[in-house]
Amino acid sequence: MDSTIIHHYTSTFPLLYYARHLKSYQLHPLVGEKGEYLLSQHPENLRTAHSQAYHYYISIPLKPE
C-alpha cells in the first residue's frame, strides 16, 4: 500500500481509539484483522507482538476528557 494512502487513512481513521461503551482502547478492525492473519502464520511471535504493542501504546499520552 502506498505510504501516502496509509498516511491519509491513519489521519482520517485512527488506528487506536477509545470505545466509551467498553471503557477501553480498541485497535481499528483492519489492523486487528491483519495482525491476526500475520500471527496465525507465525504463532511463535504472539508473545513478542503483545509485548511490543503494549510498550508502544502505553507510551502514548492520554488526552484529558
MMTF fields as JSON, N, C-alpha, C and O atoms, coordinates in Angstrom:
{
  "mmtfVersion": "1.0.0",
  "mmtfProducer": "UNKNOWN",
  "numBonds": 259,
  "numAtoms": 260,
  "numGroups": 65,
  "numChains": 1,
  "numModels": 1,
  "chainsPerModel": [1],
  "groupsPerChain": [65],
  "chainIdList": ["A"],
  "bondAtomList": [4, 2, 8, 6, 12, 10, 16, 14, 20, 18, 24, 22, 28, 26, 32, 30, 36, 34, 40, 38, 44, 42, 48, 46, 52, 50, 56, 54, 60, 58, 64, 62, 68, 66, 72, 70, 76, 74, 80, 78, 84, 82, 88, 86, 92, 90, 96, 94, 100, 98, 104, 102, 108, 106, 112, 110, 116, 114, 120, 118, 124, 122, 128, 126, 132, 130, 136, 134, 140, 138, 144, 142, 148, 146, 152, 150, 156, 154, 160, 158, 164, 162, 168, 166, 172, 170, 176, 174, 180, 178, 184, 182, 188, 186, 192, 190, 196, 194, 200, 198, 204, 202, 208, 206, 212, 210, 216, 214, 220, 218, 224, 222, 228, 226, 232, 230, 236, 234, 240, 238, 244, 242, 248, 246, 252, 250, 256, 254],
  "bondOrderList": [1, 1, 1, 1, 1, 1, 1, 1, 1, 1, 1, 1, 1, 1, 1, 1, 1, 1, 1, 1, 1, 1, 1, 1, 1, 1, 1, 1, 1, 1, 1, 1, 1, 1, 1, 1, 1, 1, 1, 1, 1, 1, 1, 1, 1, 1, 1, 1, 1, 1, 1, 1, 1, 1, 1, 1, 1, 1, 1, 1, 1, 1, 1, 1],
  "groupList": [{"groupName": "MET", "atomNameList": ["N", "CA", "C", "O"], "elementList": ["N", "C", "C", "O"], "formalChargeList": [0, 0, 0, 0], "bondAtomList": [1, 0, 2, 1, 3, 2], "bondOrderList": [1, 1, 2], "singleLetterCode": "M", "chemCompType": "L-PEPTIDE LINKING"}, {"groupName": "ASP", "atomNameList": ["N", "CA", "C", "O"], "elementList": ["N", "C", "C", "O"], "formalChargeList": [0, 0, 0, 0], "bondAtomList": [1, 0, 2, 1, 3, 2], "bondOrderList": [1, 1, 2], "singleLetterCode": "D", "chemCompType": "L-PEPTIDE LINKING"}, {"groupName": "SER", "atomNameList": ["N", "CA", "C", "O"], "elementList": ["N", "C", "C", "O"], "formalChargeList": [0, 0, 0, 0], "bondAtomList": [1, 0, 2, 1, 3, 2], "bondOrderList": [1, 1, 2], "singleLetterCode": "S", "chemCompType": "L-PEPTIDE LINKING"}, {"groupName": "THR", "atomNameList": ["N", "CA", "C", "O"], "elementList": ["N", "C", "C", "O"], "formalChargeList": [0, 0, 0, 0], "bondAtomList": [1, 0, 2, 1, 3, 2], "bondOrderList": [1, 1, 2], "singleLetterCode": "T", "chemCompType": "L-PEPTIDE LINKING"}, {"groupName": "ILE", "atomNameList": ["N", "CA", "C", "O"], "elementList": ["N", "C", "C", "O"], "formalChargeList": [0, 0, 0, 0], "bondAtomList": [1, 0, 2, 1, 3, 2], "bondOrderList": [1, 1, 2], "singleLetterCode": "I", "chemCompType": "L-PEPTIDE LINKING"}, {"groupName": "HIS", "atomNameList": ["N", "CA", "C", "O"], "elementList": ["N", "C", "C", "O"], "formalChargeList": [0, 0, 0, 0], "bondAtomList": [1, 0, 2, 1, 3, 2], "bondOrderList": [1, 1, 2], "singleLetterCode": "H", "chemCompType": "L-PEPTIDE LINKING"}, {"groupName": "TYR", "atomNameList": ["N", "CA", "C", "O"], "elementList": ["N", "C", "C", "O"], "formalChargeList": [0, 0, 0, 0], "bondAtomList": [1, 0, 2, 1, 3, 2], "bondOrderList": [1, 1, 2], "singleLetterCode": "Y", "chemCompType": "L-PEPTIDE LINKING"}, {"groupName": "PHE", "atomNameList": ["N", "CA", "C", "O"], "elementList": ["N", "C", "C", "O"], "formalChargeList": [0, 0, 0, 0], "bondAtomList": [1, 0, 2, 1, 3, 2], "bondOrderList": [1, 1, 2], "singleLetterCode": "F", "chemCompType": "L-PEPTIDE LINKING"}, {"groupName": "PRO", "atomNameList": ["N", "CA", "C", "O"], "elementList": ["N", "C", "C", "O"], "formalChargeList": [0, 0, 0, 0], "bondAtomList": [1, 0, 2, 1, 3, 2], "bondOrderList": [1, 1, 2], "singleLetterCode": "P", "chemCompType": "L-PEPTIDE LINKING"}, {"groupName": "LEU", "atomNameList": ["N", "CA", "C", "O"], "elementList": ["N", "C", "C", "O"], "formalChargeList": [0, 0, 0, 0], "bondAtomList": [1, 0, 2, 1, 3, 2], "bondOrderList": [1, 1, 2], "singleLetterCode": "L", "chemCompType": "L-PEPTIDE LINKING"}, {"groupName": "ALA", "atomNameList": ["N", "CA", "C", "O"], "elementList": ["N", "C", "C", "O"], "formalChargeList": [0, 0, 0, 0], "bondAtomList": [1, 0, 2, 1, 3, 2], "bondOrderList": [1, 1, 2], "singleLetterCode": "A", "chemCompType": "L-PEPTIDE LINKING"}, {"groupName": "ARG", "atomNameList": ["N", "CA", "C", "O"], "elementList": ["N", "C", "C", "O"], "formalChargeList": [0, 0, 0, 0], "bondAtomList": [1, 0, 2, 1, 3, 2], "bondOrderList": [1, 1, 2], "singleLetterCode": "R", "chemCompType": "L-PEPTIDE LINKING"}, {"groupName": "LYS", "atomNameList": ["N", "CA", "C", "O"], "elementList": ["N", "C", "C", "O"], "formalChargeList": [0, 0, 0, 0], "bondAtomList": [1, 0, 2, 1, 3, 2], "bondOrderList": [1, 1, 2], "singleLetterCode": "K", "chemCompType": "L-PEPTIDE LINKING"}, {"groupName": "GLN", "atomNameList": ["N", "CA", "C", "O"], "elementList": ["N", "C", "C", "O"], "formalChargeList": [0, 0, 0, 0], "bondAtomList": [1, 0, 2, 1, 3, 2], "bondOrderList": [1, 1, 2], "singleLetterCode": "Q", "chemCompType": "L-PEPTIDE LINKING"}, {"groupName": "VAL", "atomNameList": ["N", "CA", "C", "O"], "elementList": ["N", "C", "C", "O"], "formalChargeList": [0, 0, 0, 0], "bondAtomList": [1, 0, 2, 1, 3, 2], "bondOrderList": [1, 1, 2], "singleLetterCode": "V", "chemCompType": "L-PEPTIDE LINKING"}, {"groupName": "GLY", "atomNameList": ["N", "CA", "C", "O"], "elementList": ["N", "C", "C", "O"], "formalChargeList": [0, 0, 0, 0], "bondAtomList": [1, 0, 2, 1, 3, 2], "bondOrderList": [1, 1, 2], "singleLetterCode": "G", "chemCompType": "PEPTIDE LINKING"}, {"groupName": "GLU", "atomNameList": ["N", "CA", "C", "O"], "elementList": ["N", "C", "C", "O"], "formalChargeList": [0, 0, 0, 0], "bondAtomList": [1, 0, 2, 1, 3, 2], "bondOrderList": [1, 1, 2], "singleLetterCode": "E", "chemCompType": "L-PEPTIDE LINKING"}, {"groupName": "ASN", "atomNameList": ["N", "CA", "C", "O"], "elementList": ["N", "C", "C", "O"], "formalChargeList": [0, 0, 0, 0], "bondAtomList": [1, 0, 2, 1, 3, 2], "bondOrderList": [1, 1, 2], "singleLetterCode": "N", "chemCompType": "L-PEPTIDE LINKING"}],
  "groupTypeList": [0, 1, 2, 3, 4, 4, 5, 5, 6, 3, 2, 3, 7, 8, 9, 9, 6, 6, 10, 11, 5, 9, 12, 2, 6, 13, 9, 5, 8, 9, 14, 15, 16, 12, 15, 16, 6, 9, 9, 2, 13, 5, 8, 16, 17, 9, 11, 3, 10, 5, 2, 13, 10, 6, 5, 6, 6, 4, 2, 4, 8, 9, 12, 8, 16],
  "groupIdList": [1, 2, 3, 4, 5, 6, 7, 8, 9, 10, 11, 12, 13, 14, 15, 16, 17, 18, 19, 20, 21, 22, 23, 24, 25, 26, 27, 28, 29, 30, 31, 32, 33, 34, 35, 36, 37, 38, 39, 40, 41, 42, 43, 44, 45, 46, 47, 48, 49, 50, 51, 52, 53, 54, 55, 56, 57, 58, 59, 60, 61, 62, 63, 64, 65],
  "secStructList": [7, 7, 2, 2, 2, 2, 2, 2, 2, 2, 2, 2, 1, 7, 1, 3, 3, 3, 3, 6, 6, 6, 6, 3, 3, 3, 3, 7, 2, 2, 2, 2, 2, 2, 2, 2, 2, 2, 2, 2, 2, 7, 4, 4, 4, 2, 2, 2, 2, 2, 2, 2, 2, 2, 2, 2, 2, 2, 6, 1, 7, 7, 7, 7, 7],
  "xCoordList": [0.849, 0.0, 0.897, 1.896, 0.539, 1.303, 1.305, 0.273, 2.471, 2.571, 1.685, 1.238, 1.42, 0.524, -0.888, -1.574, -1.311, -2.64, -2.713, -3.699, -1.667, -1.636, -1.69, -2.437, -0.901, -0.912, -2.299, -2.791, -2.939, -4.282, -5.263, -6.084, -5.174, -6.102, -5.933, -6.919, -4.69, -4.469, -4.777, -5.113, -4.673, -5.036, -6.549, -7.07, -7.267, -8.721, -9.384, -10.366, -8.843, -9.384, -8.279, -7.358, -8.347, -7.264, -7.13, -8.119, -5.901, -5.652, -5.951, -6.155, -5.978, -6.31, -7.338, -7.124, -8.431, -9.465, -10.033, -9.921, -10.641, -11.239, -12.716, -13.467, -13.125, -14.527, -15.161, -14.958, -15.923, -16.515, -17.419, -17.415, -18.192, -19.112, -18.37, -18.908, -17.144, -16.33, -15.355, -14.749, -15.209, -14.271, -12.858, -12.142, -12.477, -11.125, -10.72, -11.551, -9.43, -8.92, -9.05, -8.893, -9.343, -9.523, -8.689, -8.521, -8.175, -7.491, -8.528, -9.625, -8.179, -9.057, -9.242, -8.28, -10.445, -10.697, -9.76, -9.387, -9.376, -8.471, -7.085, -6.439, -6.63, -5.33, -5.39, -4.472, -6.462, -6.633, -6.69, -6.097, -7.407, -7.526, -6.171, -5.821, -5.415, -4.089, -3.16, -2.415, -3.212, -2.391, -2.732, -1.841, -4.03, -4.454, -3.957, -3.51, -4.037, -3.575, -2.078, -1.643, -1.29, 0.159, 0.549, 1.439, -0.117, 0.214, -0.261, 0.321, -1.296, -1.725, -0.685, -0.56, 0.053, 1.11, 2.365, 3.131, 2.569, 3.758, 3.353, 3.681, 2.647, 2.142, 3.245, 2.974, 4.462, 5.559, 5.882, 6.566, 5.4, 5.663, 4.581, 4.646, 3.597, 2.471, 2.911, 2.488, 3.747, 4.2, 4.974, 4.771, 5.845, 6.624, 5.708, 5.895, 4.724, 3.794, 3.007, 2.846, 2.518, 1.765, 2.653, 2.219, 3.865, 4.791, 5.113, 5.107, 5.39, 5.707, 4.506, 4.654, 3.327, 2.126, 1.867, 1.541, 2.012, 1.807, 2.747, 2.312, 4.034, 5.013, 4.782, 4.993, 4.353, 4.066, 2.867, 2.95, 1.751, 0.525, 0.561, -0.098, 1.307, 1.392, 2.193, 2.053, 3.029, 3.856, 3.074, 3.554, 1.896, 1.086, 0.394, -0.351, 0.636, -0.025, -1.533, -2.005, -2.275, -3.731, -4.161, -3.58, -5.178, -5.727, -6.772, -7.564, -6.776, -7.81, -9.18, -9.305, -10.201, -11.574, -12.144, -13.282],
  "yCoordList": [-1.172, 0.0, 1.239, 1.292, 2.214, 3.451, 4.182, 4.263, 4.719, 5.381, 6.619, 6.983, 7.28, 8.442, 8.012, 8.696, 6.881, 6.358, 5.991, 6.293, 5.337, 4.954, 6.191, 6.211, 7.235, 8.462, 9.092, 9.492, 9.189, 9.769, 8.939, 9.481, 7.623, 6.747, 6.869, 6.971, 6.859, 6.898, 8.264, 8.357, 9.334, 10.647, 10.836, 11.629, 10.109, 10.197, 9.231, 9.577, 8.023, 6.983, 6.513, 5.823, 6.867, 6.481, 4.966, 4.234, 4.514, 3.086, 2.614, 1.423, 3.544, 3.231, 4.262, 5.464, 3.804, 4.727, 4.247, 3.075, 5.176, 4.847, 4.544, 5.39, 3.341, 2.942, 3.181, 2.405, 4.248, 4.621, 3.518, 3.262, 2.866, 1.826, 0.612, -0.111, 0.382, -0.72, -0.255, -1.066, 1.072, 1.685, 1.16, 0.849, 1.069, 0.604, 1.102, 1.548, 1.012, 1.356, 0.152, -0.991, 0.427, -0.627, -0.321, 0.84, -1.361, -1.209, -1.11, -1.655, -0.419, -0.38, -1.823, -2.591, -2.209, -3.597, -4.115, -5.288, -3.268, -3.731, -4.057, -4.998, -3.28, -3.539, -4.859, -5.675, -5.06, -6.309, -7.517, -8.557, -7.374, -8.473, -8.82, -9.994, -7.793, -8.032, -8.676, -9.603, -8.182, -8.765, -10.219, -11.055, -10.523, -11.91, -12.805, -13.927, -12.305, -13.093, -13.374, -14.517, -12.321, -12.493, -13.425, -14.261, -13.279, -14.125, -15.565, -16.485, -15.77, -17.144, -17.86, -19.084, -17.088, -17.661, -17.97, -18.872, -17.21, -17.359, -17.248, -16.253, -18.245, -18.147, -18.025, -17.596, -18.388, -18.266, -16.798, -16.509, -15.877, -14.452, -13.749, -12.533, -14.483, -13.88, -13.097, -11.955, -13.682, -13.009, -11.729, -10.693, -11.799, -10.628, -9.529, -8.355, -9.903, -8.919, -8.216, -6.996, -8.976, -8.379, -7.44, -6.356, -7.844, -7.026, -5.722, -4.651, -5.809, -4.613, -3.674, -2.459, -4.231, -3.399, -2.714, -1.528, -3.45, -2.882, -1.708, -0.632, -1.912, -0.85, 0.355, 1.495, 0.106, 1.223, 2.017, 3.237, 1.34, 2.056, 2.649, 3.657, 2.055, 2.617, 3.92, 4.755, 4.089, 5.314, 6.504, 7.636, 6.28, 7.378, 8.105, 7.49, 9.419, 10.153, 10.218, 10.413, 10.055, 10.143, 11.594, 12.453, 11.856, 13.211, 13.356, 12.442, 14.502, 14.706, 14.826, 15.351, 14.337, 14.398, 15.778, 16.004],
  "zCoordList": [0.0, 0.0, 0.0, 0.718, -0.796, -0.898, 0.439, 1.105, 0.838, 2.143, 2.223, 3.31, 1.08, 1.077, 1.456, 2.216, 0.922, 1.247, 2.718, 3.39, 3.221, 4.631, 5.518, 6.496, 5.191, 5.99, 5.989, 7.044, 4.821, 4.746, 5.557, 6.298, 5.415, 6.122, 7.628, 8.358, 8.098, 9.541, 10.126, 11.307, 9.334, 9.863, 9.866, 10.65, 8.987, 8.92, 9.898, 10.555, 9.989, 10.841, 11.779, 11.341, 13.048, 13.961, 14.098, 14.055, 14.263, 14.415, 15.826, 16.061, 16.757, 18.14, 18.597, 18.443, 19.149, 19.607, 20.937, 21.297, 21.65, 22.935, 22.723, 22.238, 23.085, 22.993, 24.355, 25.288, 24.463, 25.76, 26.321, 27.525, 25.446, 25.936, 26.49, 27.328, 26.031, 26.559, 27.629, 28.33, 27.747, 28.684, 28.478, 29.43, 27.202, 26.877, 25.49, 24.699, 25.225, 23.909, 23.004, 23.433, 21.737, 20.754, 19.508, 19.134, 18.877, 17.602, 16.498, 16.614, 15.439, 14.28, 13.787, 13.796, 13.361, 12.954, 11.858, 11.878, 10.909, 9.853, 10.396, 9.936, 11.372, 11.993, 12.759, 12.674, 13.498, 14.232, 13.31, 13.598, 12.198, 11.242, 10.619, 10.492, 10.235, 9.651, 10.688, 10.369, 11.921, 12.978, 13.234, 13.382, 13.285, 13.493, 12.367, 12.606, 11.141, 9.993, 10.107, 9.967, 10.362, 10.446, 11.592, 11.442, 12.729, 13.878, 13.684, 14.259, 12.893, 12.615, 11.748, 11.798, 10.959, 10.132, 10.956, 10.615, 12.049, 12.901, 14.371, 15.017, 14.917, 16.295, 17.348, 18.47, 17.012, 17.983, 18.287, 19.268, 17.462, 17.663, 18.481, 18.662, 18.975, 19.691, 20.916, 21.096, 21.761, 22.983, 22.639, 23.273, 21.654, 21.242, 20.711, 21.032, 19.906, 19.34, 20.438, 20.405, 21.403, 22.515, 23.331, 23.721, 23.582, 24.355, 23.623, 24.23, 22.329, 21.551, 21.476, 21.612, 21.26, 21.192, 22.534, 22.575, 23.611, 24.946, 25.182, 25.591, 24.925, 25.166, 24.257, 24.67, 23.033, 22.129, 22.623, 22.764, 22.887, 23.246, 24.646, 24.899, 25.552, 26.902, 26.882, 27.776, 25.863, 25.771, 25.213, 25.289, 24.661, 24.102, 25.248, 26.012, 25.377, 26.473, 26.262, 25.142, 27.339, 27.283, 27.23, 27.893, 26.438, 26.379, 27.479, 27.71, 28.157, 29.185, 28.528, 27.422, 29.215, 28.67, 28.759, 28.347]
}
